[in-house]
Amino acid sequence: MDKMKTMLIVDDSRTNRAILKGIFKDLYMTLEAADGLEAVELVKKYEINVIILDLNMPHMDGFEFMDYMRRSSAYSNIPIVVNTQYGQEENEIKALAMGAQDFISKPYNIEIVQHRVRNVIVKEQLEEQILEAEMDKKLIRKMKDVIEKDALTGIYTREAFCKYTQDMLQMNPETDYVLMRLDVERFKIINDLFGTKVGDMVLNIIAQKLKKKLQGIGTYGRIAGDNFVCCFPEGTINMEDIGLQHDPDIEELQLKYDITLYYGVYRITDRSVSINLMCDRAEMVIRTIKGNYLKRIAYYDDELRMKMLEEQQLTNDMQSGLKNGEFCIFLQPIYDVNSDNITTAEALVRWNHATKGIISPGIFIPLFERNGLITKLDRYVWELACKSIRSSIDNGETVVPISVNVSRINLFLPNLGEELVALLDQYHLEPHHLKLEITESAYTKDQKQLLDAIMKLKEKGFTIVMDDFGSGYSSLNVLKDMPIDVVKVDMSFINDVSTSRKADVIMMNMVRMAKEIGITVVVEGVETEDQLQYLKSINCDQIQGFLYSKPVPEAVFHSMEGKEAQE
């Protein structure tokens, strides 16, 4: 058995190191360093095959570390993959100029990250073999093909596509080009339904179609998985001609399944932008139409660029916002249906930005979920909730538990339970003081991993709340498989029960089934007296909504604790 290669992950963020270590745990032996100085000592001590390097670190940052490695004859050949935030173009260009072989961007796409690192190592090994051995021209051409051609489809890899596309642009400065990225809609389902052999055949059909349409006109390659990219003079071909509808090779497979593509188009107006970044921008614009069956092509434009810049500014401001106390929690009470007493509350984060004012959670939470910063925000909210509970206890007030959200990224961290217990110990609280809310959508990702995560938290004594229950397609499986304590029924059901017999039946049976297996039911979005009376009639346990209270500042909530709801 071949010895596993050794990877060095250099990042001052423990969370980032844990995520990257998880991505590569089955592929490489991993070492970790929190800054460049620690990394230098590990490089001296171990035989390192590849380094994933963050740029912004204390003591010795990524650029200083790269400079050290470049000047050292003993270590200059170790390939370095730079780890950046999405959109940090200047840092990426500077890092590549200093000798970095590639870069990966947060939030991480696991398959792309793995392929990029693998390709860097393979390329480095093959280039060393070419330099060290005296090979004839035929063998050199063969080795070059191994480096530049995708093993499955025979078309360019990402690295080779970028190289030859850059050459093409330089040789044709007066020609207007477009770069287009293609993604197969729900490709995983094709593999699941028909097997990976058929999935590989589909990928090869796409690759050959690109070759047929673009050979001699432009460049084309397979980036990773079901992601392809091509570049050609604007107006030379109809973009949708590269689609698979009525393709004879696809029809020959007799799949009885429509295979469709999404297209992200980047018009090349600034040739100083790296081809890698153009590919990322084309991929980003695809995200805006994924799941839209009426729109298959999207174009990168100035409006989207402005949105990216605004999001990047919010990302940059997040850390100072946490430090300066710009984030706070509002608490929305949850009431017992029969007694009208407050039983618990949900902590909802708010951001009062120093210059922009109030920013909607609907803007910054999805952004932080995409770029991974939600892990820091989660922890900040957890601590605010603990401080709030501690304050109530110290003031002799009636204390109810507070529910806090646990993002999908945090949920699957192996030491989450220990971290939460340590936080409770810091404020002299018990697990029953803090309820943990996860969304039903987490169930669809990795059911076994989710079950293991929930069981570890329950072993620590935490109450587990399933939020947005009924909004997905796995509600019955959630009740059957997951050891949850509370379900919060999605507000769409209570909105529809007055006009839809189906919604009424579904709501009644969800409440009945949950209660029969010992799960507490909370209904969100209750706004009218009629809805309240209906929920009482079907024996719902608790309600949350504007009928009783909107989310309120902590001080207001503490004045409400122990009191019945006001009519």
Phi, psi and omega in degrees: 000133180295142177291135179294140178286159184252129179248138175251120179258117183246108183199135180282352178267117178298324180296313179299319180296320180294319180296313181294321178298321178295321181297323188253012189299327182267358186250328186218152162286133185242137170244155184232143173220142184270349176199177184296325181296315176298321181297319179302316180296322179290323178298321179292330189268326186241161173273105185262134180261333179201149180235129169259121195236123169281152183265324185261102182216156177285168173069293174222112184280181185296321180294319179295321178296317179297321179297319177299315182294321182295324182278350182262117181296332183286334188238359188294341182269358178288121182292140181240128174249119184277138181254111186235165168281148180301131175095000180274072189296315183298317179296320181295315180297316180297318181295317178297322179294331180274359174115000176298139182280331181193180175217155173237151185240148173270142000288150188279134164263111192304314184295318179296315179301313181298317181295318182297316180293317179300315182296323178298316181293314180299315180299316182296317181296315182291323178294324177295319179297321179295319181288324188277333185252150175269108185245149174282168186299325181296317180292322179297318178298321179295316179296322179297320178296322179298321181289318192263339186256137176296131187298327183278312190258342180081359176265177187300146166285174179301314184297315180292321177302314180298318181296310185285332175291318177299318177299318181297317180295319181293325182281346183229065187294339183266356184266136176274126182243156169237146173250129184234133176253142181235131175236138176280132179292123175049054183296329180301325179294324178299314178298318182294319184283319191244353180096157184292334178297315177293320178302318178296324178296320178298316179298321179293324177297317178297315181300316181291328177293318176299317181297316181296318184284328194245350182299126182086350180250315184209198180244160183201152181194168175252119183283308180183148175054236181259025183255121179239162179213148178212161179219133184203161179298135183300132177090357183281332177222157173279120187303322183286352175294343179275001179289174186251358178297130178062020176287126184298325180292323177291316180298328179295336178287341177053051184278336187055044181210125181286121177256117183237159182242148168257144182236128173246121189247130177240114176281126186274102177250337180239104186279359175280344177290134181294150178297324177303315181292324175301318178299318180294322179292321177296323177292321181298321182288334176297324181301333183287346181239359180302131181086356179266107185282351181262347184227121183248342182241133176227148185244135173286131182217181182296326179297317178293322178298318179297320178298319177300316181296319178297318179295322178295323178296317177297320178300316180295326184278346187299315184296315178293328177297319177294317182295323185267007176072028179286337178269139177217173176245141165257150181243127176253118183294150172241130190248148169289130186298322187272321184266345185064018177271149175287125180259330180195182178213154177253131178275122181241125187279145176228147180237112174260088186295144186300326182242332184267350182078208183290126177250131183296138174302333178296345177265308189274333180292310176301324178297313182291332175293322181289321186263003175088353181287351179300334180297319178291320181294319176307308184297323178296316180293319178303317182290322176299320179296318179296318177299320181296316179295317180300321179297317179298317180297314182296331180270004178070023181274162173294131186247131173240155179295155175244132176271134177235148180279142175241113182293161182300322181296313180293325185302325186263009175285134188295334184254021183300313182301315180296322180295318179293319179297318179299321178294317178297318179300322180301326181253013177056049179243168179247159181305330182290347178286337187237112175269144185250119181259130172236155182271152180298332182298336178296335182297328187281348187282297181211098190295318180294316180297320179295316179300316179298319181297315180295318181298321179297321180289321179293326177296334177277355177099009183277148173271129184254125181248127175266112183273160178056033182296131181097353181275342181257200183246014186234025188301315181294322177295325177300312179299321185284318192261329190264134180278061182268160183255329185222140169243136175254110186287132181303140186296342181299330181289316181292332177290334187260346189296332182285340184242350185231119177297323180297314179299322179299311181296317181296317180298311180303316184284328175297314180297315182297313182297316181298314182295324182292336178255017171082023179255129178287141182247125173244133177251128181266160171077024180282121187234346184232159177296324178298318179296319179299312181296323178297316181294325175297321183293334180256014174064037173294149185276306189221158180226156178219127180168173185292343178303320180261316182192138168278171174300136185230158176301158184305314184300320179294317181298316182298331177287343181269335185302137179085356180254152175285157177298141179273134178289000000 
